Amino acid sequence: MTASGAVLAPPARPRPASSLPQIVLAVVCGGYATGAAFGWGSEKLALIMGDFGLSAAALAAAVSCVLYARRHHSRFRPAWLLFAVSSAMAGIGNGIWGWYEVVLEAPVPSPSVADFCFLLFAPPAIVGLLVLAKRPVTRAGWVCLALDAWLIGGSLLTLSWSLALAHNAHFQGQTVAQGALSLAYPLLDIVLVSMVLALHFKRSSAHRSAINTAIAALALTVLCDALFTSPLLREHYRSGQILDAGWFAGSMLLAYAPWVAARCGTDSAGDAFTRATRRAAVPPGTRPIAGSLAALTPYLAAAVCTLGILLNVLDGRRIDHVVLFTGCTVVLALVVRQGIMLVDNITLTRELAQKENHFRSLVQGSSDVIMIAAPTGVLRYVSPAASGVYGRDAEDLVGSELASLIHPEDLGRVVHEVRRFLAADPEAEPTTRIECRFRAGGGRPGGEEWLNVESTVNRHEGGLIFNSRDVTERVRLQAQLQHNASHDALTDLPNRALFTERVSQAVSGRRSSDHDTAVLYIDLDGFKQVNDTIGHQAGDELLIQAARRLAESVRAGDIAARLGGDEFAALITGDGSHDRTSREFRVHEIADRLRIRLSEPYRIDGQDVRVAASIGVAFAEPGVTPAGLMRNADLAMYRAKQAGKGRVELYAPQMQADVVRRSEIATRLRTALHDGEFALLHQPVVELASGRITAVAAQARWRSAQGILFTPAEFLRVGERGQAVADDGERTAELGRWQLEEAVEQAARRHHAGHAVCVAVRLSARRLLDRKLPPRSIETLLARHGLPSGSLLLELSDSDPRIPLDELERRLAALRRLGVRIALDGFGSGYAAISALRRLPIDVLRLDRGLVDGVVESARLHKITAGLLRIAGDLGLQSVADGVDRPEQVSALRAMGCTHGQGMAFSGPLDEHRLRRALGIGGYPLPGLLPEGREMVLSSAVPAARRASGPREPGGGARLGELPRRLTTGEVPAGPDAISHPPLRSNSETPVPPT
């Protein structure tokens, strides 16, 4: 068989049912026939077996048919019940016959009750055969069925009448009842034989085995009846003879007939397939013998009728009126039937031609390709649509093998599906769908290629019908959609989902033991500035070039991906090395090469753009999950950015501990905000010319469970840099809102108490631009608490150059219209800058504490500070020096022209009670302004204040209930240790949070 034939080769036939019942039936019938042939050994036993044995067999058939009809509810159930009635009549008749011969030992009267029972055998059987027959669907079909039955019955009647029945009709030596009985038996047998023959050619296709068995049983019974009614055998018939074996076998076959369908499973997929293969095995152009005999039945019946008339003529007898009448009716019936069939054939031929034209138009006009494959796999028909779909003429494809047109990689799958489909039940699965690649010819625009073809497959005479369509574009679209779902749209690199899948395969798959497999997490430093300065289109071009460089730089077998934004990643597969030092050196070398390559200038729109690359590296250590591996690489990347950017960092467990610590800090910050654990302190701002307190700076403190105050500086830094948990920025904003509201409220109460002093609140420029803090909200806050205009000073603490100065300028101008004064914090450090000083409406400049710390010791720093103070003076701005902790700093700053100072040289942060006491005093003594002899003593004010504040707690916090003694008494200690103390710093921040 060719390869194509293998595609359509049917699977092995189902195993046949067990033959044990047939063997048992043959043994029983053979044993009875053997006993009847040898006379059963005695005349008495022969009578018993010939009468009661036949009665038992007939009753067994009746019981068997009734049991089957009760268990199986089908449209043939009435037929089996009628056969049961027929068998019961035969059993009762044989029983009555035996009663006379065996029990009464008397001859059976004629006619007797047994004869009436035997006569009632035929009518139920005839009706049962009608039930089993295939029901005609048209009125002409019913007429033809009746005519066929009469043709068969009339022919048999003509033949029988000519041979024997004419002699019996003269009733010579018989009574009328005996003569009628002698005619009734053969006439009923003729009718029964007619139905048997008619049913044999018109039986239903369902339960074929059972119907055939029932027909054989009735045919055998009718044959025995015909032999019994013949004059030659009836005169010498005795019960128990060989003729009884035929009746016995007929009853046993009828008892076995209904169970053939249940035992063989005629409705199973195996028998359905057997019928299909048998129909497919018929060569084209041939007809089954059964179909030919069915067509010849009317003519055979007419021939039998003619034979009966010829027998009368050849014997020299006068043609009997019965024979003549019957022959004429048979001929008339044949003519009528032929007329009906002729009209019916003309109608069917016309309808067939119309349907053929209709379906031919559908097939030839369809855009789908319709192909019919023979059982050998050779294409017998191909529709004209093949020219447009496959680029081949239909005539060229006809005669070719189907397997030669299917892609070799798909052929095995197609063969498996076809064989499975052929083995399935046609009713349960009438069609199937096969998708494969099909060879296209050179007639297509793209030349010869493989097309993706989807075919709906149906069975057809042992072969298959393929209704095929080209789905190449759909397959390409699906592949493109799948690619887009797993790749980045901008760079065409694998996206986060696909990269995570590859990492999972590397960690949990066959490479799970390769602990030198690593993930590189890459972030482009300065990319946001590129977007803000050059534009997003240039940023996209930079990402495309960076992706190209990354894909070109990784090794073969490694995977590069874009995770989103300016974040990329690479999966570096291991080489099986277990040496930790060598694997770290190897991966670090790869990562550093990527960093250098990604940090090279990018040529965009004719100009060079530079960004750096921060890379975090994490190894697939034992027990790490894919998500954990990527998280570790991400943490290492953030550590690289914190360490200065443009570098490579390897993951260390301490990084995860830092994350946990920041999370704990955020949690404690939320708890402190909700539980009201924050307190607001105020540090005096002193005018350096007079020592008068002109303002107070509000500072938030956290009161721990031990009563120690700590600054939230670490919390604020975490929130501002975005290194905490997702909601930490919101918590920081909430803390800023609380500090502003609390400072305004306390300042209003002080104003009402007679202490009209300005309050300074530090606020980042980023928070000031937050939409959640509109300008009207500050005006509402001032109006609600009745704080006079000019009593609120906002210190801008943000020096990020990416903050839009235009928007910030508009916001500050709106605040100044409300009477709010603006201070620029940290002037002289970072980016705070000249651009901000030039653009923004500023009232006060706060010098950075880094300038104040070394203003006395460093001449260079002294000149820088003096220059900045001259700028402030030339602009007409007030200046505030932050972190003034020593008297000599006070003198130096005052000599440079600084107007105000804040620090431990005057006072630390005070609670509300001590602040009001200090405001009541009004100011602080300044060096150089006291009577002579006191200036050196005043230099010890800071250590005196430190000693008066009591013991320091760990972390530098001061107890809320303590106040430097010099604020209450104005006394300061003197002595030789007054100037020997080390320089002190401001306690405005506690560097270590509580643990």
Secondary structure, 3 states (H helix, E strand, C coil): CCHHHHHHCCCCCCCCCCCHHHHHHHHHHHHHHHHHHCHHHCHHHHHHHHHHHHHHHHHHHHHHHHHHHHHCCCCCHHHHHHHHHHHHHHHHHHHHHHHHHHHCCCCCCCCCHHHHHHHCCHHHHHHHHHHHECCCCCHHHHHHHHHHHHHHHHHHHHHHHHHHHHHHCCCCCCCHHHHHHHHHHHHHHHHHHHHHHHHHHHECCCCHHHHHHHHHHHHHHHHHHHHHHCHHHHCCCCCCCHHHHHHHHHHHHHHHCHHHHHHHCCCCHHHHHHHHHHHHHCCCCCCCHHHHHHHHHHHHHHHHHHHHHHHHHHCCCCCCHHHHHHHHHHHHHHHHHHHHHHHHHHHHHHHHHHHHHHHHHHHHHCCCEEEEECCCCEEEEECCCHHHHHCCCHHHHCCCEHHHHECHHHHHHHHHHHHHHHHCCCCCCCEEEEEEEEEECCCCCCCCEEEEEEEEEEEECCEEEEEEEECHHHHHHHHHHHHHHHECCCCCCECHHHHHHHHHHHHHCCCCCCCCCEEEEEEEECHHHHHHHCCHHHHHHHHHHHHHHHHHHCCCCCEEEEEECCEEEEEECCCCCCCHHHHHHHHHHHHHHHHHHHHCCEEECCEEECCEEEEEEEECCCCCCHHHHHHHHHHHHHHHHHCCCCCEEECCHHHHHHHHHHHHHHHHHHHHHHHCCEEEEEEEEEECCCCEEEEEEEEEEEECCCCCEECCHHHHHHHHHCCCCCCHHHHHHHHHHHHHHHHHHHHHHHHHCCCCCEEEEEECHHHHCCCCCCHHHHHHHHHHHCCCCCCEEEEECCCCCCCCHHHHHHHHHHHHHCCCEEEEEEECCCCCCHHHHHHCCCCEEEECHHHHHCCCCCHHHHHHHHHHHHHHHHCCCEEEEECCCCHHHHHHHHHHCCCEEECCCCCCCECHHHHHHHHHHCECCCCCCCCCCCHHHHCCHHHHHHHHCCCCCCCCCCCCCCCCHHHHHCCCCCCHHHHCCCCCCCCCCCCCCCC
